[in-house]
Amino acid sequence: MLKKILNTNHYVYFIVQENIKMENAPILYEEFVKENNYFGKKIFFDFSKITFVDSSGIGVLIRCSEYLKDRSSHLVIVGINKSMQTVFRLAGLNQIFDIIDIKDLTQYFTKDELEIFKEYR
């Protein structure tokens, strides 16, 4: 469900590999907390491969964000499609975690790191 692409002193970058829905949302959370190397880092979830997140998925994302807050970390959602972007903003999820476009990754990562991400999209 989650594929870790990069883990540095400041960032962890995951590709979310399937739509997040009731059937698999708990699996995403289990995979996420199993990593447990997040203290003081920005955690990126790349949504460029998915098209849908149901309410269970949104609940898990909020749980992930709360888990990170206890570790002085922050969740950043990357590359969501237009319809999900609208739903996330209307639901106020942009108050819980950052939502950025893929092009905004240049603020955080080197060109070499960005090339690694492209291989997995």
MMTF fields as JSON, N, C-alpha, C and O atoms, coordinates in Angstrom:
{
  "mmtfVersion": "1.0.0",
  "mmtfProducer": "UNKNOWN",
  "numBonds": 483,
  "numAtoms": 484,
  "numGroups": 121,
  "numChains": 1,
  "numModels": 1,
  "chainsPerModel": [1],
  "groupsPerChain": [121],
  "chainIdList": ["A"],
  "bondAtomList": [4, 2, 8, 6, 12, 10, 16, 14, 20, 18, 24, 22, 28, 26, 32, 30, 36, 34, 40, 38, 44, 42, 48, 46, 52, 50, 56, 54, 60, 58, 64, 62, 68, 66, 72, 70, 76, 74, 80, 78, 84, 82, 88, 86, 92, 90, 96, 94, 100, 98, 104, 102, 108, 106, 112, 110, 116, 114, 120, 118, 124, 122, 128, 126, 132, 130, 136, 134, 140, 138, 144, 142, 148, 146, 152, 150, 156, 154, 160, 158, 164, 162, 168, 166, 172, 170, 176, 174, 180, 178, 184, 182, 188, 186, 192, 190, 196, 194, 200, 198, 204, 202, 208, 206, 212, 210, 216, 214, 220, 218, 224, 222, 228, 226, 232, 230, 236, 234, 240, 238, 244, 242, 248, 246, 252, 250, 256, 254, 260, 258, 264, 262, 268, 266, 272, 270, 276, 274, 280, 278, 284, 282, 288, 286, 292, 290, 296, 294, 300, 298, 304, 302, 308, 306, 312, 310, 316, 314, 320, 318, 324, 322, 328, 326, 332, 330, 336, 334, 340, 338, 344, 342, 348, 346, 352, 350, 356, 354, 360, 358, 364, 362, 368, 366, 372, 370, 376, 374, 380, 378, 384, 382, 388, 386, 392, 390, 396, 394, 400, 398, 404, 402, 408, 406, 412, 410, 416, 414, 420, 418, 424, 422, 428, 426, 432, 430, 436, 434, 440, 438, 444, 442, 448, 446, 452, 450, 456, 454, 460, 458, 464, 462, 468, 466, 472, 470, 476, 474, 480, 478],
  "bondOrderList": [1, 1, 1, 1, 1, 1, 1, 1, 1, 1, 1, 1, 1, 1, 1, 1, 1, 1, 1, 1, 1, 1, 1, 1, 1, 1, 1, 1, 1, 1, 1, 1, 1, 1, 1, 1, 1, 1, 1, 1, 1, 1, 1, 1, 1, 1, 1, 1, 1, 1, 1, 1, 1, 1, 1, 1, 1, 1, 1, 1, 1, 1, 1, 1, 1, 1, 1, 1, 1, 1, 1, 1, 1, 1, 1, 1, 1, 1, 1, 1, 1, 1, 1, 1, 1, 1, 1, 1, 1, 1, 1, 1, 1, 1, 1, 1, 1, 1, 1, 1, 1, 1, 1, 1, 1, 1, 1, 1, 1, 1, 1, 1, 1, 1, 1, 1, 1, 1, 1, 1],
  "groupList": [{"groupName": "MET", "atomNameList": ["N", "CA", "C", "O"], "elementList": ["N", "C", "C", "O"], "formalChargeList": [0, 0, 0, 0], "bondAtomList": [1, 0, 2, 1, 3, 2], "bondOrderList": [1, 1, 2], "singleLetterCode": "M", "chemCompType": "L-PEPTIDE LINKING"}, {"groupName": "LEU", "atomNameList": ["N", "CA", "C", "O"], "elementList": ["N", "C", "C", "O"], "formalChargeList": [0, 0, 0, 0], "bondAtomList": [1, 0, 2, 1, 3, 2], "bondOrderList": [1, 1, 2], "singleLetterCode": "L", "chemCompType": "L-PEPTIDE LINKING"}, {"groupName": "LYS", "atomNameList": ["N", "CA", "C", "O"], "elementList": ["N", "C", "C", "O"], "formalChargeList": [0, 0, 0, 0], "bondAtomList": [1, 0, 2, 1, 3, 2], "bondOrderList": [1, 1, 2], "singleLetterCode": "K", "chemCompType": "L-PEPTIDE LINKING"}, {"groupName": "ILE", "atomNameList": ["N", "CA", "C", "O"], "elementList": ["N", "C", "C", "O"], "formalChargeList": [0, 0, 0, 0], "bondAtomList": [1, 0, 2, 1, 3, 2], "bondOrderList": [1, 1, 2], "singleLetterCode": "I", "chemCompType": "L-PEPTIDE LINKING"}, {"groupName": "ASN", "atomNameList": ["N", "CA", "C", "O"], "elementList": ["N", "C", "C", "O"], "formalChargeList": [0, 0, 0, 0], "bondAtomList": [1, 0, 2, 1, 3, 2], "bondOrderList": [1, 1, 2], "singleLetterCode": "N", "chemCompType": "L-PEPTIDE LINKING"}, {"groupName": "THR", "atomNameList": ["N", "CA", "C", "O"], "elementList": ["N", "C", "C", "O"], "formalChargeList": [0, 0, 0, 0], "bondAtomList": [1, 0, 2, 1, 3, 2], "bondOrderList": [1, 1, 2], "singleLetterCode": "T", "chemCompType": "L-PEPTIDE LINKING"}, {"groupName": "HIS", "atomNameList": ["N", "CA", "C", "O"], "elementList": ["N", "C", "C", "O"], "formalChargeList": [0, 0, 0, 0], "bondAtomList": [1, 0, 2, 1, 3, 2], "bondOrderList": [1, 1, 2], "singleLetterCode": "H", "chemCompType": "L-PEPTIDE LINKING"}, {"groupName": "TYR", "atomNameList": ["N", "CA", "C", "O"], "elementList": ["N", "C", "C", "O"], "formalChargeList": [0, 0, 0, 0], "bondAtomList": [1, 0, 2, 1, 3, 2], "bondOrderList": [1, 1, 2], "singleLetterCode": "Y", "chemCompType": "L-PEPTIDE LINKING"}, {"groupName": "VAL", "atomNameList": ["N", "CA", "C", "O"], "elementList": ["N", "C", "C", "O"], "formalChargeList": [0, 0, 0, 0], "bondAtomList": [1, 0, 2, 1, 3, 2], "bondOrderList": [1, 1, 2], "singleLetterCode": "V", "chemCompType": "L-PEPTIDE LINKING"}, {"groupName": "PHE", "atomNameList": ["N", "CA", "C", "O"], "elementList": ["N", "C", "C", "O"], "formalChargeList": [0, 0, 0, 0], "bondAtomList": [1, 0, 2, 1, 3, 2], "bondOrderList": [1, 1, 2], "singleLetterCode": "F", "chemCompType": "L-PEPTIDE LINKING"}, {"groupName": "GLN", "atomNameList": ["N", "CA", "C", "O"], "elementList": ["N", "C", "C", "O"], "formalChargeList": [0, 0, 0, 0], "bondAtomList": [1, 0, 2, 1, 3, 2], "bondOrderList": [1, 1, 2], "singleLetterCode": "Q", "chemCompType": "L-PEPTIDE LINKING"}, {"groupName": "GLU", "atomNameList": ["N", "CA", "C", "O"], "elementList": ["N", "C", "C", "O"], "formalChargeList": [0, 0, 0, 0], "bondAtomList": [1, 0, 2, 1, 3, 2], "bondOrderList": [1, 1, 2], "singleLetterCode": "E", "chemCompType": "L-PEPTIDE LINKING"}, {"groupName": "ALA", "atomNameList": ["N", "CA", "C", "O"], "elementList": ["N", "C", "C", "O"], "formalChargeList": [0, 0, 0, 0], "bondAtomList": [1, 0, 2, 1, 3, 2], "bondOrderList": [1, 1, 2], "singleLetterCode": "A", "chemCompType": "L-PEPTIDE LINKING"}, {"groupName": "PRO", "atomNameList": ["N", "CA", "C", "O"], "elementList": ["N", "C", "C", "O"], "formalChargeList": [0, 0, 0, 0], "bondAtomList": [1, 0, 2, 1, 3, 2], "bondOrderList": [1, 1, 2], "singleLetterCode": "P", "chemCompType": "L-PEPTIDE LINKING"}, {"groupName": "GLY", "atomNameList": ["N", "CA", "C", "O"], "elementList": ["N", "C", "C", "O"], "formalChargeList": [0, 0, 0, 0], "bondAtomList": [1, 0, 2, 1, 3, 2], "bondOrderList": [1, 1, 2], "singleLetterCode": "G", "chemCompType": "PEPTIDE LINKING"}, {"groupName": "ASP", "atomNameList": ["N", "CA", "C", "O"], "elementList": ["N", "C", "C", "O"], "formalChargeList": [0, 0, 0, 0], "bondAtomList": [1, 0, 2, 1, 3, 2], "bondOrderList": [1, 1, 2], "singleLetterCode": "D", "chemCompType": "L-PEPTIDE LINKING"}, {"groupName": "SER", "atomNameList": ["N", "CA", "C", "O"], "elementList": ["N", "C", "C", "O"], "formalChargeList": [0, 0, 0, 0], "bondAtomList": [1, 0, 2, 1, 3, 2], "bondOrderList": [1, 1, 2], "singleLetterCode": "S", "chemCompType": "L-PEPTIDE LINKING"}, {"groupName": "ARG", "atomNameList": ["N", "CA", "C", "O"], "elementList": ["N", "C", "C", "O"], "formalChargeList": [0, 0, 0, 0], "bondAtomList": [1, 0, 2, 1, 3, 2], "bondOrderList": [1, 1, 2], "singleLetterCode": "R", "chemCompType": "L-PEPTIDE LINKING"}, {"groupName": "CYS", "atomNameList": ["N", "CA", "C", "O"], "elementList": ["N", "C", "C", "O"], "formalChargeList": [0, 0, 0, 0], "bondAtomList": [1, 0, 2, 1, 3, 2], "bondOrderList": [1, 1, 2], "singleLetterCode": "C", "chemCompType": "L-PEPTIDE LINKING"}],
  "groupTypeList": [0, 1, 2, 2, 3, 1, 4, 5, 4, 6, 7, 8, 7, 9, 3, 8, 10, 11, 4, 3, 2, 0, 11, 4, 12, 13, 3, 1, 7, 11, 11, 9, 8, 2, 11, 4, 4, 7, 9, 14, 2, 2, 3, 9, 9, 15, 9, 16, 2, 3, 5, 9, 8, 15, 16, 16, 14, 3, 14, 8, 1, 3, 17, 18, 16, 11, 7, 1, 2, 15, 17, 16, 16, 6, 1, 8, 3, 8, 14, 3, 4, 2, 16, 0, 10, 5, 8, 9, 17, 1, 12, 14, 1, 4, 10, 3, 9, 15, 3, 3, 15, 3, 2, 15, 1, 5, 10, 7, 9, 5, 2, 15, 11, 1, 11, 3, 9, 2, 11, 7, 17],
  "groupIdList": [1, 2, 3, 4, 5, 6, 7, 8, 9, 10, 11, 12, 13, 14, 15, 16, 17, 18, 19, 20, 21, 22, 23, 24, 25, 26, 27, 28, 29, 30, 31, 32, 33, 34, 35, 36, 37, 38, 39, 40, 41, 42, 43, 44, 45, 46, 47, 48, 49, 50, 51, 52, 53, 54, 55, 56, 57, 58, 59, 60, 61, 62, 63, 64, 65, 66, 67, 68, 69, 70, 71, 72, 73, 74, 75, 76, 77, 78, 79, 80, 81, 82, 83, 84, 85, 86, 87, 88, 89, 90, 91, 92, 93, 94, 95, 96, 97, 98, 99, 100, 101, 102, 103, 104, 105, 106, 107, 108, 109, 110, 111, 112, 113, 114, 115, 116, 117, 118, 119, 120, 121],
  "secStructList": [7, 3, 3, 3, 3, 3, 3, 7, 1, 1, 3, 3, 3, 3, 3, 3, 7, 1, 7, 5, 7, 6, 6, 6, 2, 2, 2, 2, 2, 2, 2, 2, 2, 2, 2, 7, 7, 7, 6, 6, 7, 3, 3, 3, 3, 3, 7, 6, 6, 7, 7, 7, 5, 7, 2, 2, 2, 2, 2, 2, 2, 2, 2, 2, 2, 2, 2, 2, 2, 6, 6, 6, 7, 3, 3, 3, 3, 3, 7, 7, 7, 2, 2, 2, 2, 2, 2, 2, 2, 2, 6, 6, 4, 4, 4, 6, 1, 3, 3, 3, 7, 4, 4, 4, 4, 4, 4, 6, 1, 7, 2, 2, 2, 2, 2, 2, 2, 2, 2, 2, 7],
  "xCoordList": [0.822, 0.0, 0.867, 0.611, 1.904, 2.856, 4.217, 4.673, 4.846, 6.201, 7.111, 6.978, 8.046, 8.976, 10.036, 10.696, 10.185, 11.121, 12.371, 13.469, 12.215, 13.339, 13.166, 12.064, 14.27, 14.262, 15.549, 16.635, 15.432, 16.588, 16.454, 15.537, 17.366, 17.287, 16.066, 15.611, 15.531, 14.438, 13.128, 12.066, 13.189, 12.015, 11.905, 12.904, 10.641, 10.357, 9.314, 8.31, 9.557, 8.682, 8.113, 8.851, 6.778, 6.075, 5.249, 4.71, 5.159, 4.183, 3.008, 3.197, 1.812, 0.607, 0.226, -0.026, 0.184, 0.076, -1.332, -1.539, -2.301, -3.682, -4.659, -4.352, -5.843, -6.895, -7.106, -6.995, -7.41, -7.569, -9.063, -9.792, -9.497, -10.909, -11.045, -10.049, -12.268, -12.548, -11.78, -11.278, -11.689, -11.06, -9.556, -9.006, -8.892, -7.438, -6.893, -5.687, -7.739, -7.282, -6.526, -5.489, -7.018, -6.257, -4.859, -3.918, -4.729, -3.43, -2.459, -1.293, -2.937, -2.091, -1.584, -0.399, -2.468, -2.069, -1.055, -0.062, -1.299, -0.368, 1.012, 2.023, 1.059, 2.333, 3.036, 4.257, 2.252, 2.805, 3.415, 4.56, 2.687, 3.203, 4.315, 5.145, 4.345, 5.405, 6.779, 7.767, 6.846, 8.097, 8.672, 9.839, 7.883, 8.186, 9.541, 10.179, 9.982, 11.232, 10.924, 11.499, 10.015, 9.468, 9.786, 9.441, 10.422, 10.566, 11.21, 12.326, 10.472, 10.979, 11.059, 11.73, 10.396, 10.488, 9.176, 8.104, 9.289, 8.116, 7.92, 8.859, 6.688, 6.349, 5.479, 4.436, 5.916, 5.213, 4.491, 5.082, 3.195, 2.405, 2.118, 1.386, 2.688, 2.487, 1.24, 1.197, 0.231, -1.05, -1.163, -2.259, -0.077, -0.164, -0.652, -1.09, -0.588, -1.051, -2.498, -3.05, -3.118, -4.463, -5.495, -5.161, -6.751, -7.829, -8.964, -9.894, -8.887, -10.034, -9.589, -8.713, -10.204, -10.039, -11.432, -12.08, -11.895, -13.219, -13.079, -11.981, -14.194, -14.172, -13.277, -12.668, -13.191, -12.28, -10.834, -10.012, -10.546, -9.199, -8.862, -7.746, -9.82, -9.599, -9.374, -8.516, -10.142, -9.946, -8.548, -7.938, -8.041, -6.687, -5.641, -4.652, -5.847, -4.906, -4.868, -3.803, -6.026, -6.081, -5.364, -4.631, -5.566, -4.849, -3.347, -2.591, -2.909, -1.479, -0.953, 0.133, -1.729, -1.327, -1.223, -0.28, -2.18, -2.14, -0.946, -0.292, -0.675, 0.481, 1.773, 2.665, 1.857, 3.044, 3.159, 4.256, 2.036, 2.048, 2.693, 3.419, 2.429, 3.031, 4.541, 5.234, 5.046, 6.466, 7.108, 8.168, 6.453, 6.94, 7.167, 8.114, 6.303, 6.386, 5.117, 4.166, 5.113, 3.992, 3.774, 4.73, 2.502, 2.134, 1.894, 1.213, 2.475, 2.294, 1.737, 2.323, 0.591, -0.026, 0.395, 0.271, 0.893, 1.455, 0.667, 0.331, 0.38, -0.099, -1.499, -1.755, -2.425, -3.796, -4.478, -4.16, -5.417, -6.119, -7.084, -7.332, -7.62, -8.466, -9.702, -10.046, -10.376, -11.605, -11.3, -12.03, -10.232, -9.863, -9.398, -9.666, -8.711, -8.241, -9.429, -9.375, -10.477, -11.675, -12.315, -12.662, -12.468, -13.067, -12.214, -12.749, -10.908, -10.017, -10.131, -10.162, -10.192, -10.282, -11.648, -11.724, -12.725, -14.063, -14.205, -14.909, -13.537, -13.592, -12.642, -12.615, -11.872, -10.942, -9.68, -8.972, -9.39, -8.212, -6.902, -5.848, -6.979, -5.775, -5.385, -4.311, -6.246, -5.902, -5.16, -4.502, -5.275, -4.671, -3.295, -2.352, -3.189, -1.905, -1.775, -2.769, -0.542, -0.304, -0.697, -0.521, -1.231, -1.565, -0.806, -1.046, 0.121, 0.942, 0.923, 0.621, 1.249, 1.412, 2.787, 3.701, 2.92, 4.2, 5.289, 6.429, 4.95, 5.962, 6.532, 7.64, 5.802, 6.266, 7.315, 7.902, 7.555, 8.563, 9.967, 10.86, 10.162, 11.49, 11.906, 13.09, 10.965, 11.281, 11.944, 12.589, 11.785, 12.247, 13.376, 14.235, 13.372, 14.256, 15.198, 14.907, 16.331, 17.303, 16.81, 15.869, 17.442, 17.076, 17.274, 16.453, 18.347, 18.595, 17.5, 17.056, 17.067, 15.992, 14.688, 13.939, 14.416, 13.196, 13.2, 12.147, 14.357, 14.456, 14.094, 13.477, 14.478, 14.127, 12.611, 12.069, 11.925, 10.466, 9.809, 8.848, 10.326, 9.74, 9.734, 8.829, 10.728, 10.82, 9.627, 9.257, 9.037, 7.967, 6.568, 5.587, 6.459, 5.132, 4.587, 3.481],
  "yCoordList": [-1.194, 0.0, 1.26, 2.191, 1.29, 2.401, 1.896, 0.828, 2.669, 2.334, 3.484, 4.597, 3.205, 4.234, 4.424, 3.472, 5.671, 5.988, 6.65, 6.424, 7.463, 8.238, 8.462, 8.739, 8.339, 8.608, 9.365, 8.787, 10.657, 11.476, 11.934, 11.517, 12.788, 13.33, 14.225, 14.427, 14.766, 15.73, 15.274, 15.811, 14.302, 13.922, 12.408, 11.691, 11.942, 10.575, 10.71, 11.403, 10.043, 10.163, 8.796, 7.847, 8.717, 7.489, 7.718, 8.803, 6.688, 6.64, 5.806, 4.668, 6.358, 5.598, 4.853, 5.47, 3.522, 2.708, 2.295, 1.812, 2.476, 2.136, 3.098, 3.731, 3.202, 4.032, 3.618, 2.44, 4.587, 4.307, 4.237, 5.218, 3.055, 2.837, 1.937, 1.471, 1.699, 0.976, -0.346, -0.702, -1.06, -2.381, -2.329, -3.263, -1.261, -1.253, -0.11, -0.049, 0.776, 1.905, 1.444, 2.021, 0.419, -0.03, -0.55, -0.392, -1.16, -1.661, -0.496, -0.581, 0.581, 1.753, 2.263, 2.561, 2.366, 2.868, 1.928, 2.386, 0.63, -0.341, -0.235, -0.232, -0.148, -0.01, 1.288, 1.328, 2.33, 3.639, 3.637, 4.057, 3.181, 3.228, 2.218, 2.403, 1.156, 0.149, 0.787, 0.394, 1.748, 2.431, 3.152, 2.951, 3.975, 4.636, 5.347, 5.353, 5.937, 6.696, 8.122, 8.602, 8.793, 10.043, 11.282, 12.385, 11.15, 12.285, 13.496, 13.421, 14.612, 15.872, 15.955, 16.843, 15.062, 15.032, 15.449, 15.354, 15.915, 16.076, 14.742, 14.176, 14.259, 12.991, 13.294, 13.939, 12.826, 13.069, 11.806, 10.728, 11.947, 10.89, 11.355, 12.323, 10.675, 11.005, 10.276, 9.046, 11.049, 10.509, 10.472, 10.274, 10.654, 10.763, 9.477, 9.521, 8.34, 7.069, 6.74, 5.766, 7.543, 7.171, 8.221, 9.375, 7.786, 8.668, 8.816, 9.592, 8.065, 8.036, 7.776, 6.95, 8.492, 8.246, 8.36, 9.401, 7.288, 7.373, 7.915, 8.272, 7.975, 8.565, 7.775, 8.361, 6.462, 5.656, 6.045, 6.126, 6.283, 6.713, 8.071, 8.292, 8.975, 10.306, 10.168, 10.842, 9.3, 9.063, 8.553, 8.97, 7.659, 7.132, 8.224, 8.29, 9.07, 10.174, 11.105, 11.579, 11.36, 12.195, 11.498, 12.14, 10.198, 9.434, 9.5, 9.671, 9.367, 9.472, 10.845, 10.966, 11.874, 13.237, 13.416, 14.041, 12.874, 12.963, 12.189, 12.64, 11.03, 10.224, 11.029, 11.003, 11.732, 12.537, 13.744, 14.106, 14.355, 15.53, 15.189, 16.006, 13.993, 13.546, 13.334, 13.183, 13.321, 13.117, 14.365, 14.296, 15.483, 16.774, 16.702, 17.287, 15.992, 15.818, 16.323, 16.717, 16.308, 16.88, 16.097, 15.699, 15.884, 15.169, 16.148, 17.161, 15.815, 16.6, 15.659, 14.617, 16.044, 15.264, 15.89, 17.099, 15.054, 15.525, 14.957, 13.773, 15.798, 15.332, 14.765, 13.834, 15.298, 14.794, 15.402, 16.512, 14.641, 15.133, 16.255, 16.496, 16.933, 18.123, 17.821, 18.598, 16.704, 16.424, 16.119, 16.567, 15.363, 15.101, 16.385, 16.599, 17.228, 18.496, 19.338, 19.932, 19.383, 20.126, 19.538, 20.273, 18.226, 17.558, 17.801, 18.101, 17.673, 17.876, 19.303, 19.517, 20.263, 21.652, 21.95, 22.626, 21.444, 21.656, 21.009, 21.527, 19.885, 19.19, 19.812, 19.393, 20.798, 21.459, 20.676, 20.962, 19.684, 18.854, 19.609, 19.203, 20.702, 21.523, 22.247, 22.845, 22.198, 22.731, 21.689, 22.027, 20.429, 19.328, 18.974, 18.747, 18.929, 18.666, 19.519, 20.013, 19.69, 20.471, 19.658, 18.44, 20.344, 19.728, 20.515, 21.708, 19.839, 20.549, 19.845, 18.655, 20.596, 20.036, 19.389, 19.713, 18.494, 17.826, 18.844, 18.685, 19.882, 20.888, 21.601, 22.134, 21.619, 22.271, 21.461, 21.957, 20.225, 19.398, 19.973, 19.627, 20.84, 21.451, 22.289, 22.583, 22.67, 23.415, 22.532, 23.037, 21.227, 20.311, 19.386, 19.014, 19.018, 17.955, 18.421, 19.369, 17.732, 18.021, 17.449, 16.656, 17.85, 17.31, 15.81, 15.1, 15.31, 13.865, 13.114, 12.054, 13.661, 13.034, 13.053, 12.075, 14.155, 14.248, 13.236, 12.717, 12.954, 11.94, 10.556, 9.757, 10.278, 8.995, 8.856, 7.789, 9.93, 9.875, 9.567, 8.8, 10.162, 9.967, 8.509, 8.065, 7.766, 6.34, 5.547, 4.521, 6.012, 5.268, 5.762, 5.154, 6.841, 7.38, 6.733, 7.061],
  "zCoordList": [0.0, 0.0, 0.0, -0.763, 0.863, 0.904, 0.436, 0.845, -0.416, -0.852, -0.461, -0.97, 0.457, 0.894, -0.188, -0.603, -0.636, -1.699, -1.152, -1.66, -0.124, 0.395, 1.889, 2.364, 2.626, 4.059, 4.381, 4.338, 4.702, 5.05, 6.493, 7.2, 6.93, 8.289, 8.478, 9.603, 7.372, 7.471, 6.823, 7.141, 5.931, 5.144, 4.994, 4.951, 4.917, 4.483, 3.381, 3.548, 2.252, 1.091, 0.736, 0.473, 0.733, 0.377, -0.884, -1.099, -1.706, -2.794, -2.283, -1.853, -2.326, -1.987, -3.257, -4.291, -3.18, -4.385, -4.784, -5.897, -3.898, -4.265, -3.619, -2.609, -4.214, -3.631, -2.182, -1.842, -1.338, 0.095, 0.393, 0.246, 0.814, 1.101, 2.321, 2.873, 2.731, 3.959, 4.045, 5.111, 2.947, 2.955, 3.231, 3.815, 2.824, 2.96, 3.829, 4.066, 4.296, 5.116, 6.375, 6.7, 7.092, 8.261, 7.9, 8.678, 6.739, 6.288, 6.083, 6.471, 5.478, 5.283, 6.626, 6.769, 7.603, 8.915, 9.576, 10.142, 9.508, 10.091, 9.451, 10.154, 8.127, 7.43, 7.833, 7.985, 7.998, 8.342, 9.747, 9.915, 10.739, 12.116, 12.343, 13.234, 11.552, 11.666, 11.407, 12.027, 10.514, 10.172, 11.391, 11.726, 12.051, 13.318, 13.383, 14.436, 12.294, 12.269, 11.808, 10.831, 12.514, 12.002, 12.823, 12.4, 13.966, 14.874, 14.188, 13.674, 14.195, 13.664, 12.148, 11.622, 11.436, 9.973, 9.313, 9.909, 8.061, 7.205, 6.484, 5.923, 6.512, 5.881, 4.665, 4.778, 3.512, 2.264, 1.827, 1.774, 1.51, 0.882, -0.54, -0.747, -1.504, -2.909, -3.406, -3.435, -3.795, -4.256, -5.777, -6.301, -6.486, -7.943, -8.615, -9.765, -7.926, -8.504, -8.162, -8.674, -7.302, -6.875, -7.3, -7.57, -7.35, -7.817, -6.811, -7.03, -5.697, -4.787, -3.358, -3.106, -2.429, -0.994, -0.377, -0.492, 0.278, 0.92, 2.336, 2.764, 3.062, 4.402, 5.361, 6.256, 5.184, 6.009, 5.738, 6.65, 4.467, 4.089, 4.674, 5.145, 4.643, 5.228, 6.738, 7.307, 7.373, 8.8, 9.112, 10.097, 8.283, 8.488, 8.267, 8.998, 7.28, 7.059, 8.269, 8.664, 8.849, 10.056, 11.206, 11.958, 11.351, 12.395, 12.182, 13.138, 10.938, 10.631, 11.025, 11.593, 10.721, 11.061, 12.575, 13.06, 13.32, 14.781, 15.347, 16.287, 14.767, 15.167, 14.972, 15.82, 13.86, 13.57, 14.493, 14.917, 14.799, 15.678, 17.025, 17.592, 17.531, 18.79, 18.656, 19.662, 17.442, 17.178, 16.565, 15.943, 16.754, 16.215, 14.707, 14.181, 14.036, 12.583, 11.921, 12.595, 10.588, 9.849, 8.554, 7.889, 8.206, 6.99, 5.85, 6.006, 4.69, 3.473, 2.408, 2.117, 1.828, 0.752, -0.574, -0.768, -1.482, -2.749, -3.925, -3.943, -4.89, -6.191, -6.234, -6.998, -5.432, -5.525, -6.758, -7.184, -7.308, -8.497, -8.115, -6.934, -9.116, -8.894, -8.055, -7.165, -8.327, -7.584, -6.113, -5.228, -5.845, -4.448, -3.771, -2.589, -4.51, -3.953, -3.468, -2.391, -4.251, -3.874, -2.615, -1.691, -2.582, -1.42, -0.172, 0.895, -0.302, 0.849, 1.385, 2.596, 0.486, 0.94, 1.572, 2.598, 0.958, 1.512, 2.893, 3.76, 3.085, 4.375, 5.4, 6.558, 4.981, 5.894, 6.177, 7.142, 5.338, 5.573, 5.341, 5.831, 4.596, 4.404, 5.69, 5.76, 6.711, 8.027, 8.87, 9.854, 8.474, 9.224, 8.669, 9.427, 7.356, 6.72, 5.475, 4.943, 5.01, 3.798, 2.578, 2.545, 1.575, 0.298, -0.758, -0.944, -1.455, -2.434, -3.786, -3.876, -4.834, -6.172, -6.285, -5.527, -7.218, -7.447, -7.757, -7.321, -8.502, -8.867, -7.64, -7.704, -6.53, -5.309, -4.552, -3.59, -4.974, -4.316, -4.453, -3.68, -5.424, -5.616, -4.408, -4.244, -3.575, -2.351, -1.295, -0.376, -1.426, -0.388, -0.838, -0.039, -2.116, -2.572, -3.68, -4.41, -3.787, -4.845, -6.168, -6.197, -7.25, -8.567, -8.619, -9.2, -8.024, -8.012, -7.262, -7.702, -6.132, -5.377, -6.166, -6.155, -6.846, -7.648, -8.789, -9.158, -9.342, -10.403, -9.869, -10.573, -8.632, -8.01, -7.931, -8.217, -7.542, -7.423, -8.762, -8.826, -9.827, -11.16, -11.571, -12.277, -11.14, -11.482, -10.95, -11.522, -9.876, -9.209, -9.531, -9.102, -10.268, -10.602, -11.841, -12.273]
}
